[in-house]
Amino acid sequence: MAGRRPGPGALLALLAAQALGAAAHPQCLDFRPPFRPPQPLRFCAQYSAFGCCAPEQDAALARRFGALAARVDAAEWASCAGYALDLLCQECSPYAAHLYDAEDPSTPLRTVPGLCEDYCLDVWQTCRGLFRHLSPDRELWALEGNRAKFCRYLSLDDTDYCFPRLLVNENLNSNLGRVVADAKGCLQLCLEEVANGLRNPVAMVHARDGTHRFFVAEQVGLVWAYLPDRSRLEKPFLNVSRAVLTSPWEGDERGFLGLAFHPSFRHNGKLYVYYSVGVSFEEWIRISEFRVSEDDMNTVDHASERIILEIEEPASNHNGGQLLFGDDGYLYIFTGDGGMAGDPFGKFGNAQNKSALLGKVLRIDVDRNERGPLYRIPHDNPFVGDPAARPEVYALGVRNMWRCSFDRGDRASGAGRGRLFCGDVGQNKFEEVDLVERGRNYGWRAREGFECYDRKLCANASLDDVLPIFAYPHKLGKSVTGGYVYRGCEYPNLNGLYIFGDFMSGRLMSLRENPETGQWRYSEICMGRGQTCAFPGLINNYYPHIISFGEDEAGELYFMSTGVPSATAARGVVYKVTDPSRRAPPGKCQIQPTQVKVRSRLIHFVPKERFIRRTETPQRSTAITPTKAPRRSRPTAAPPTPTLRPARPTRRPRGRRVGGRRRERPGTAHPVPSNGAVRLVRPAGLSPGRGRVEVFVGGHWGTVCDDAWDIKAAAVVCRQLGFAYAVRAVKHAEFGQGLALPILLDDVRCAGAERSLLECTHAGVGTHNCGHQEDAGVVCSHEDPDL
């Protein structure tokens, strides 16, 4: 026995002695999250689905294995080759950084992965001479003759991560590679600080010119240019602060509010800005065109300004502010309803008045405007030819859309491309997210969210308004900030997730569409708890006033927030959203920016925010109360119901709230299942009662092989899960393979009355002669399938 490696059953028995309590924190030796290799690995094949090795690293490990075989005595190699394979391949483990004590880049890297004591004792008994060829660590060599000291040297302080225990650690392997969610469904993401010291950063945009610069606008009227390495040019890209109307008041909605680069900026140098201006008691919004300087691509020619459109503002709030270019090449302008409460202007308000430009989405053509009109009306604008409407109007019934975005579409299929998402700030009950379409009416002031606001107008049969895809009550937040559908390359799990926030509550939120039903599923986003964000350069907190969202040229997602919402307080920070659970394979997302000639002095980026270590406390609920829709013209998400946070001051000068505490979310504990417990793991879209069977034995979850698997065994599982009937015993991994888990049961034969699969006859825990392609499943039902 001393010359043989322990079999699967012995290994599981060895591991079952300890309870598991680790919080998962996958990390590679480059201090970044694991990934799915672009093709299967040939040598460390067990990490082909998910791990830390690309094919190049896998080939290098195979060469090391071959070199070891050439140096080790043939008789010894016959007993030790399996150990050598195990040890080398731990560099590909999703937890490689933990195995090699590499979580902290400042500490020295281990040369051999951390081993569990019993496994180490077994290796030492048979193959201790192998380590002289595996490791250059002479201190380890010197301990070769002392088994206890040798294994103590190779142990880890955190025994949950030692090899091979981590292979069967449920906490470490369940949902590996997926976005981590807490018990209430709150998605655990992390942040990267990108820029700081900004005065109410209201917009972040890129020029689509191949330079991968990004431009951040401050509410006071300055726009700063940043290079791809995050260094900022000392000279502003644009400075219209003398013309911009704003104030130091916290929550003032006036100011520089938006900018957009022309789709052909690379060739024509045009950009468009949206800002507030005023003289005496008169205020209006201005849309202007600028050109970049002929002498410096990082500076605007301020003398080139041409005013494209001005709209009088009857009040100082609800100023809108978004500018976007669509795939059609037209400029979209998003205006507010003019301010005050309840849109009191005219018989039905500005938003329902097609002859007013306020409370609308406008669409104009600014091409070929060097001579003749400054803009033209697209021929397919919905109200062209209507004498009672302004031809610029694209959509109506808008209160104050604050931040809109076009979906880039799925990177592979293009699905979703061109959809227009907007967050529309509510009056005093609901905030909403809309999908804006040509010619549609979004309901204000007749409706706020799903409910009637002006009941008389709401009852008007000719309203024909479109309901939001999502709305939430003011106990969750009082000023929505629209975001983006993530379509970047770096974090595949986030693809298709619409991420947005709330300026007043500081909540980060998300929606994901079910493409089959059109329903939108809500999940709150929390900062990763425990060690989730413990990567170099990542942080787990942010300032609460979420002002805006942005994309870089590669499609990665950012948001801007501040601790003091004043146009003169330099407390604004730009954060990049990151997923600590999975990244794209190395090299896949490389960019090659076009070179930028810099004339201004560069200010190199120095991050100031820090990862905050906290003692975990019980998680507060994040369920949301559904908002009832009186009628529906499109599928809507049933907004979940979070438990209220402690009350804060609700002063809202000029429509936005103040305060400055950072946002984060504590964690929660998970109960340990009992021996023989079962669960069903099902692919997305399947109804409850069907899925792959996983069983809990000795502190670990594992799968069941389908040898001898029949309807009687399925009945035992279904009854454990609370179902009255077993419809079908499923074989051949029909519901997917549990590759991250061990196979715990094989040759299961049940009479049908057993309380768990452990009471059925089986080959022994951990003993099997099958692979995951034979993982068993069930289909259960509350109704008799024969009726």
N, C-alpha and C positions, 0 to 999 in steps of 0.2 A: 504493500500500500504506500510505503514511503516514497517509492519511485514513480508513482502515478499521480496525475492531477485529479483533484476531487471531481466526481461526477456532478451533474446538475442537481440531483436530489440532495447529495451531501452538502453541496455549496449552499443551497437554500436553507437546509437545516442549520448550517453554521451561521447564516445571516439572520435567521428568524428569532434569535435570542434577544435582539435589541429593538426597542420601539423607535420609530422614526419621527423626527421633529424638525427637519431642515426646511427652510424656505428656499425655493428654487431660485438660483441665480446663475444661469448658464453664461459662460464667458470663455473666450479662446485665449491663446497665449499672446495674441496681439492686442489683448484687453478690449476686444469688441465682441458683440453677440455672435453666436454660431449661425450657420447658413445651410441651405440645401445645395450640395455640390451639383454643378451643371451636368454631370454624368456620373454613373455608378463608379465607386472606387473598386479597384481590382484587388488591392492588398488588404486594407482595413475595411472590408466590405460591410461590416456591421454598422459603419457610420456613413453608408451611402445615402440614407434618407435624410440625415441631419447630423451635423457635427462641425468640426473646425478644420477639415482638410479639403483642399481642392485636389484635383487629379495630380497636379505637379508635386504637392507635398506627399500624397499617397505613394507616388513612384519613388520619391526620395527615401521614404521609410522602407519600402520594399528593397531598395539597394542596401540599406543598412542591415536589413535582415539577412540578405545574401552574404554580406561581409562578415556578419557574426557567424553564420554557418561555416564559413571557410576557416575561421579562427578557433572555433570550439571543437574539442575532441568529438568524434562521430558518435561514440557511445553515449557521452553526456548530452550531445545535441538531440539524440533520439528521445530523451526524457524531458529536455528543456526547451525544445523549439516552440511548444505551445505557450509556455510562459513568456518567452521572448516576443512572440507575436502579440500577446496581451499587453505587455509593458510598452512596446514601441507604439502600438496603436492608440494608447491613451492620449497622445498628442492630438488625435482626431476627435476625442471625446467632447461633447458639448460643454463639459465641465473641466476642460483641460487646465484652465487658469487655477481652479481650486486644487486639482490633483498635483499641480506643480508649484503650489504656493505662490502664484503669480498675480493674484488680484491687485496687489500694489506694485506699480512699475518701479518703485524705488528699492524694492527688496530683491535679493539675488534669486535666480530661478533654480529650482531643484533639477537635478539631472535624471532622477527616477521618480515616477509618480508616487504619491502617497499611498501606502498599502494598509489594508485592514490587518489586524494582528494575526488572526488565524491563517489568513492567506499567506502572509509573510513567513510565518513559521513553517508552513508547508513548502514554500519556495526555498527557504533556507535549508531545509532538511535535504532537498534533492539537488538544487541548482545554485547554491550560493556562489560558486565560482563564475557563474554567468555575469555577475555584476561588474567584474573587472573589465569585461568587454563592453558592457552597456554604458558604464559611467566612468568619467575621468576623476571622480571624487575620491581622492586618496584617503580621506577620513573615513569614508564608507568602507574602503578596502581594509583599513586597519581594524574594523569591527567584525570582520568576517568570521572570526573564531568564536564570538560571543553572541549566541542567538538572541538573547534578551535585548542587549544593547543595539545589535544590528537592526532588529525590528522596531525598537523604540526610535531609532534614528530615521527610519523610513515611515514612521507613523505621521498622521495629521492631527492637529489640534481639534479640528472639526471632523469627528469620526463619521458623520453622515456622508461626507464626500470621499471617503477612502475607497480604493478599488479592492475588491469588486462590489462592495456593498451598494455603492451608488447606482449600480445597474438595476437593482430591484427596489430602490427607494421610491415609494409611490409619490411622495411629495416632490421629488426631483424629476420624475419621468412622466407624470400625468400632464397631458396637454403641452408637452415639450415642443417648442417651436411655434406655438400659437401665442397671440396676444394674451397676457396674463390678466385675468379678471378676478376680483375678490368675490366673496360669497354673495354679495348683492349685485354682481354684474358690472361693477365699476372697472373700466379698462385701465390697467396700470401702465402708463407711459412715462417717459422721461424727457428732459429738455436739455438743450445745449445753448449757452449764451452766445449771441452773435454780435450784438452791438449794445452800447449802454450810454448813459448820460444824455438822453434825448428828451426834448420838451414836447410832451404829448405826441409821440409818433403816430400819425394818422394813416399812413399808407407805406407799403413797401412794394415796389414794382421792379420789373426788369425791362430791358429794351429790346429783347428778341433779336439782338444783333450779333450773337456769337461770342461776346466778350465775357458773359457771365457776371457782369457787374450787377449790383442791385442798388436801388435808389430809395432812400427813406425820407419821407416828408414830415416836417414838424408843423404843428398847427399854426405857429407864428408866421410861416411863409418861407421857410428855408427847406431846400432839398439837398441831401448829402449823397455823394457817390461813394460806393464801397467797391473795392476790388474783390476778386474771388477769395483771396487770402484774408478777407475781412478788415484789411487796413482801409482807413477813410482818408479821402483827400481833404486837406486842410481848407481849401477854398470851396465854398458851396457850389453845387451844380446849378442851383437856381436860388435867387433871393428876391422875393416880392414882398418882404415883410413890411415895407413902407406903405404898400397899397392894401394889404390884408387887414380886414376888420376883425379884431378879437379882443380879449381882455385877460387879465390874470385871474378872473373869477373861476373858482373850481366848478367845472361842469358847463362852462360857456360852450355852446355848440357852433358858434361862428368861427371862421378862420380859414386857413388853407385846408381844403377838405379832400382833394383828390387829384390824381394825375394819371395819364395814360400815354404810352408811346405809340406812335403810328405804326401799323404793321410793317410798313416799308421804311422805318426809321433809319435802317442801315444805309438807305439810298437817299432819302429826302430830308433826314434830320429833324422831322417834325414831332412835337409832343404837345399835349393838351392838358390844361389845368383848370381846376374848379375851386373858386375861393369867394369869400364874402367881402363886400366893399360897402362903404356907407359914407354919407355926408349929412351932417346934422342929424335929424331923426329919420332920415330915409336910408333904407338898407336894401341891397339887392345881391344876387349871386351872379358871378361872372364866369363864363367859359372862354378861355383864351387859348390861342395857338402861339407856340414859340418854335424857334429853330435853334439847333445846337450851333455853337460858334464854329466858324470855318477854321479858326486857328487852334482850337482846343476842344477835343471831343468830350471832355469832362466838364464843360461849362456851357451854359445857355447864352445865346446872344440876347440880352435883355431888351435891346432896341427892336427886336424882331416881333414883339408881341402884337398880335392882332385879335381884337375882341370879336369872338364868333357869335356870342349870344349873351344877353343879360336879362334877368327875370327879377322883377320887384318882389321883395319879401315883406309881407305885412307885419311880421313879428320877428323876433330875434332867435327863435328856435325852429326846429324841424326844417333844417336847411339841406337835407339830403347830402350829396357830396361824392357819389361814385361816378367814375368815368371808366368805360370799358370799350374795347374794340372786339367785335364778334368775328367769327370765321367769314362772315359776309363782307367784311371790310368796313362796315359802318360803325359810327361812334354812338354808343348808348350812354344816355345821361339820366341820372336818377335824382329826381327832385323831391323835396318834402312838401307837405300840404300847406305850408305857409305859417305854421305855428299856432300858438294858443292851445286851448283845450277843445276837443270835439270838432275841429275843422268848421268854425262858425261862419265861414265866408260864403255869402250867397244862399240861395234856397236849399241846395243840397251839399254845399261845401266845395272847395277847390278840387278835391280828389275825384268827385263824381262829375265834375264839369269838364266836358271834352274841349271846351273853348279856352280853358286855362292850362298853362304849362306846369303849374304846381300840382304835387301829388301824383306824379306821372313817371313812367319810363318813356323817354324820348329817344328817337333814332334818327340820325341825320347822316348825310354823305358829305365828308369834308375833303374828298379828293378833287383835284383839278380846280382848286378855288383861288388860284393865283390871279385870275381875272374873272370878273363877273361876281356872282353872289358868293358870300363866305361859306355858305353850305347849301346843299340841295336836299330835296325830299326823296328818299328811296321810293321807287314806283310802287313797291308792294307794301308800303306802310298801310295799316288797316283802315285809316279814316281819310285817306286821300279821296277827294271828291265829296266829302261830307261837309256841307256849308256850315254846320253847327260845331265843327271840330277843328282843332289845330292839326295840320297835316303831320307835324313832328311827333304826335302822340303814337306810341307803340303799345302801351298798356296803361290802365288807369286804376283808380281805387287804392292808391298807395298813401300810407300815412307818413312814414319817414324811413325809407329803406336805408339801413346803415350797413353797408358792405355786401356787395354782390360779386358773383364770380361765374365764369363760364367753365364748365367741365371739359377738361382736355380729352376725356375718353380713355378707356382701357388701353394700355400700351400695346397689347397684342391684337385685340379685336376691334378697338375703336368704339366699343359700346359706351353709350352715354355722352359721346362727344357733342358739344354745343348746347347742352342743357344749361339754363340760366337760373342759378340759385340766389335768393336774396333773403336777408333777415329784415323784417319790417317791425320797427319798434312800436309797441302798443300804447294804449291810453292809460288805463288804470287797472286792467285785469289780466290781459294776456299778451305774450310775445309770440311771434310766428315766423316760420320759415316757408317761403313760397318758391314754387317753380314757375318762373315768368315765361309766358308764351304770347305770341303776337295777338293783339286785339282783345286780350282778356281783361276782365274787371276783377280786381282783388279785394273788393268789398268795402273798404273804408269810405265813409263813416257809417255805412249801414251796419257793418259787422266788424267786430274785433276778435281775432282768432276765429273760433267756431261759433261764437255767440253773437246775438244781435246787440248792437250798441244804440243805434237810432232805430227804434222798433217800427216806426212808421215807414221809414225808408227801406228797412229790412224786409217788410212785407210786400214791397213793390215787386210785382211779378216780372217786370222788365229789367230788374237788376242783373240777373244772370251772372252772378259772381262765382269765382273759383275759390274753393276753400284751400287753406294752407296744407302742406304735407305734414306739418307738425306745429303744435302750439303748446305753450306751457304757461301755467299760472304765475302770478307775481310773487307767490311765496318761494319760487325757485329763482327768480331774477326779474328785473324790471327794465332792462334795456338790452335787447338782443344785439349781438355783433355777428353778422353773417360771416361764413368762412369759405372753405374750399373742399371739394372732393379730392382726396389724396390720389395723385397719379404719378408720384415720383418713382424712382428706381430703387432707392436704398432700402426701403422697408416694405417688402412684398405683402405682409399681412395687412397693411393699412389700405391697400388698393381698394378703391370704391367707397371708402369711409368718408362721409361728409362731416367735417370737424368745424365746430363753431363755438361761440361762448356768450357770456353775458357780462356787460360792462359793470353792472352794479353789484351782482352777487359774486362775480369772479369765477363762476362755474365754467369749466370746459365741458362740452357736450358733443355727442356724435349721433349720426343717423346712418343706417345701412339699409339699402333697398333689397327686398326680396324680388328678384327679377320675374318670378313666376306670378306673384300676386300683386306686385306694385305697392305692397305695404312697406312702411319705413319703421325699422326697429330702433328704438332709442337706447343709448348707453351713455352714462356719464363717464367722463374721463377724470381719473385721479392721478396724482403723482405716485409713482411706484413706491410701495412701502418696503420697510426693511432694507435688504441689500439690493433690491431690484434695480435701482439706479446707480449702484456703486461701481461705475465705470469711470475711468479717467475722462475728465471734461464734461461729464453729465451732472445735472443738478435735479433736485426733486422739489422745487418750490418756485413761485413766481409772484410778481406783484398783482394785486387783484383786479385792477381796472383794465379789463381787456378791451383795447381800443380798436384793433384791426387785425386782419390776417393777411398773409401774402404768400406768394410762390416765388422761388427763384427760377432761373431759366431752365434748369433741369427738372423742375416740377416738385422739388422738395418743399415742405410746408413750414410756415413760420407764423408766429403771432406777436403782437406788440402790446405791452401793458405798462402801467405806471403805478407808483405808490401814491402819487399826488396828482390828481387830474386837473392840473392848471397848465395853461399854454406857456407859462414862464418857469415852471419847475422842471429841472433837468433830472427827472427820476424815471424816465422811460427806458425800457429794455426791449430788445428784439430777441425772441427765443426760437430755436429750431425744434420742431417736434420729432422725437425719436422713439423707436420701438426697441426696447431692450431684449425682446424675446427672439428676434430673428432679423438678419440683414441679408442683403443680396450677396451672391458669391463674390470674392475679391476680384477686382478688375472689371466687373460687369458695368459698373456705373461711372467709370472714369470719364472725365470731361476734358476737352482740349480747348481752353478759352483762346479766342483771338487776342493777339497782343494789343495792349492799350498803351499809347504814348502818354506819359504822365508829366505834366508841367508843374503841378502844385506839389507842395511838400506832403508826404504821407504820414499819417498818424497811425501807428501800428496798434492793433486791437489788444487790449489787456482785459481779460475777464475779471469781474468783480464778485459775481455771485458764487455761492459755495453750496456743495452738497451738505444737507443738514441731517445729522444722525439723530434719530429719535427712538425712544423706547416705545414699542408698539402697544397700542391700547385698543379696546374693542371697536370695531367698525360701526359707524352710524349708518342707518338705512339710507339707500338711494332710490327707493321705489317712488314712482310719480303717479299722482292722481290723474286718471283719464279725463280728458276734456271732451265733453259730449258735443258731437256735431249734429245740429238740427237737420241737416241734409248734406249730401256729399256729391261732389261732381268728380272727385278723384279719390283713390284710396288714401287714407290718412293713418299716420302712426298713432296708436293709443299711447299718449304720453304717460310714461311710468311715474311714481310718486316719491321723491326723496324726503326723508325726514328733515324738518326745518333746522337750519343752523341757528345758533343763538342770535337773537335780534340785534340789529345794528342801527345806527342813526339812519333815517330815511330822508334827510334834507336833500333836495334835488334841484339846486340852482340851475336854471337853464336846461333842465331835463336830465342831468346826469349826476350821480351820487359821488360822495367823497369818502376817503378812508385810505389806509395804506398797509394793512397787514398782509403778509405773504400767504399764499395758498398752498396747502398740502392736505393729505388725507391719511389718517392712521390705518393700521391693518386690523386683521381679525384672526382668531384661532379657529382651527378645524377639528371636529371630533374624530376620534379614531374608530373605524368600523369594527365590528366583532368578527371573529373567525368564521369563515363560511359566507360572509355577506357577498352579495352579487350586485352588479350594476350593468346597465346597457350603454354602450357607446355607439352612437349612430351618426352617420354622415349628415351634413346639413340638409334640411328639407324633409327628413323622415319624421313621421309622427311618433309620439311616445309609444312604448310597448314593443318596439322592434330595434334590434341592434346587436352588436357583438357582445358576447357574454364575457365579463371579467369578474374574477373571484378574488376575495381577500383572504389570504392565509399567512399566518405567522408575521403579521405586520406589513405585508406587501400585496399589491395588486398584481394579477397575472391573467393570462388567457387560458382557454380550455380547448384542447384539440377535438376534432370532430370524429375521431375513431370511435365507433359504437354509439355516437351521439344520436338520440332518437327523441320522439315526442314525449316519452316519459321523463327524460332528463329535462326537456324544455318545460314540462309542467311544473317540476320542482322550482325552476328558476322563476317562472311566471308567478307562481304562488308566493314566493318570497318577495316579489316586487309589488304584490297587491292586486294582481290580475287573476280573474276567475278561470280563464281558459288559455291553453296553449294552442295556437293555430298551426304553427309550423316549427320544426327543428331545422335550423339553417346551417348549411355546411359550406366548405370551400371558401371561407373568408368573404362571403357575400357582402357583409357589412364592413369590410376593411380589415387590414392586418394590424395587430397591436405590436408593431415592431419594437417599440421602446420598452416593452414589458417582457418578463420571462414567461414561459409556458409552464403553468403550475399543475394542471390536471390533464390526464390522457386516459383513454379506455374507460370512460365513465359509463357505468351501467346502473340505472335506477329502476326501482319498482314503481315510482310515481308518488309515493306517500311520504318520502323523506323530507325532513325540514330544511336540508341544505345539500349541496352536492358532496360535501365532505362525508355525509352519511351514506352516500352511494358507494358501490365498489369502484375502485380506480387503481391505476398503476402505482400510486404513491406520489406524494407532493413533490413536484419537480422532476419526476421521472417520466420521460416521454420518448417517443421515436418518430416525431413529426416536426413540421415547420409551421411558421405563422400563416402559410398559405392554406392551412387547414383549420384556422381559428373558427370556433363554433359561434352560432348566434341563435336568436329566437325571434318569433313573432307572437306577441301576447295580445289578449283582448279581454275587455269586460263583458263581451257578449258572446253567446254560444255560436260558434262558426257554423254549426249544423242547422241552425234555425233560419 
